Amino acid sequence: MGKTVLVVEDNELNLRLFCDLLNAHGYSAHPVRDGRDALAKAREIAPDLIIMDIQLPHVSGLELIGQVKADPALRAVPIMAVTAYAGKGDEEQIRAAGAEAYVSKPISVIRFIESVGAFA
């Protein structure tokens, strides 16, 4: 398998789609359904990229991005935010939190894989 990608997404269909796309393109995808488990899993697998949903139950993706960037072991891992947020200013807020890339849902498969390829 190629580079390791952590996928943090609570929606089962999206999670399966993202992981299937990643696996089909030679990445090793590791799903996390509950954002509360994301940091521990990231520390465990040391991913090359984290794909982060912003709208998660229990903890927001923006909070998690901040926690990843505050962690010395994970700080350098690029984060690609994937979200249904498409309002004006949302991308700026997500990037200000520390995400290196932003893809809106519903995703374009080609744009999704191109974005992943730019970081992993």
SVG drawing of the C-alpha trace seen along z (x, -y; Angstrom):
<svg xmlns="http://www.w3.org/2000/svg" viewBox="-24 -35 31 37">
<polyline fill="none" stroke="black" stroke-width="0.4" points="0.0,0.0 1.0,-3.6 0.8,-6.5 -1.3,-6.3 -4.5,-8.5 -6.6,-8.9 -10.3,-9.6 -12.4,-11.2 -16.0,-11.1 -19.2,-10.2 -21.4,-9.6 -21.1,-5.9 -21.7,-6.4 -19.1,-9.2 -16.6,-7.3 -17.0,-4.2 -16.7,-6.3 -13.6,-8.2 -11.9,-5.0 -12.8,-3.1 -11.5,-5.9 -8.3,-6.1 -7.7,-2.4 -8.5,-2.2 -5.8,-4.9 -3.1,-3.0 -3.5,-4.7 -3.9,-2.9 -7.1,-4.4 -7.8,-4.2 -11.4,-5.2 -12.5,-6.9 -16.2,-7.4 -16.0,-9.3 -13.9,-12.4 -13.1,-11.7 -11.0,-8.8 -9.2,-10.8 -6.1,-12.0 -5.4,-8.6 -5.7,-6.9 -3.5,-9.6 -0.8,-9.1 -1.1,-5.3 -0.7,-5.2 1.3,-8.4 -0.7,-9.3 0.7,-11.1 -2.6,-13.0 -5.7,-13.5 -9.1,-13.9 -11.3,-15.7 -15.1,-16.2 -15.9,-19.5 -19.4,-18.7 -18.9,-15.9 -20.9,-14.9 -19.3,-15.4 -16.3,-17.5 -16.1,-19.8 -13.6,-19.2 -12.3,-22.7 -11.5,-21.8 -9.8,-18.6 -7.7,-20.5 -6.5,-22.8 -5.7,-19.8 -3.7,-18.1 -1.7,-21.3 -1.0,-21.7 0.4,-18.2 4.2,-18.1 4.0,-14.5 1.2,-15.4 1.8,-19.1 3.4,-18.5 0.6,-16.2 -1.4,-18.0 -5.2,-18.2 -7.7,-18.2 -11.1,-19.4 -14.1,-17.9 -17.4,-19.6 -20.9,-20.5 -20.1,-24.0 -20.1,-26.1 -21.0,-29.5 -18.9,-32.6 -16.0,-32.7 -16.2,-29.0 -13.1,-28.1 -11.1,-31.0 -12.2,-29.8 -11.2,-26.2 -7.9,-27.3 -7.3,-29.6 -7.8,-26.7 -4.9,-25.0 -6.3,-22.9 -4.0,-22.9 -6.8,-22.0 -10.6,-22.3 -13.0,-20.2 -16.7,-20.8 -19.4,-18.1 -20.8,-16.6 -17.2,-15.9 -16.0,-15.7 -14.1,-12.4 -11.4,-13.9 -10.9,-17.0 -10.9,-14.8 -8.1,-12.5 -6.1,-15.4 -6.3,-17.2 -5.2,-14.0 -2.3,-13.6 -1.1,-17.1 -0.4,-16.2 0.1,-12.4"/>
</svg>
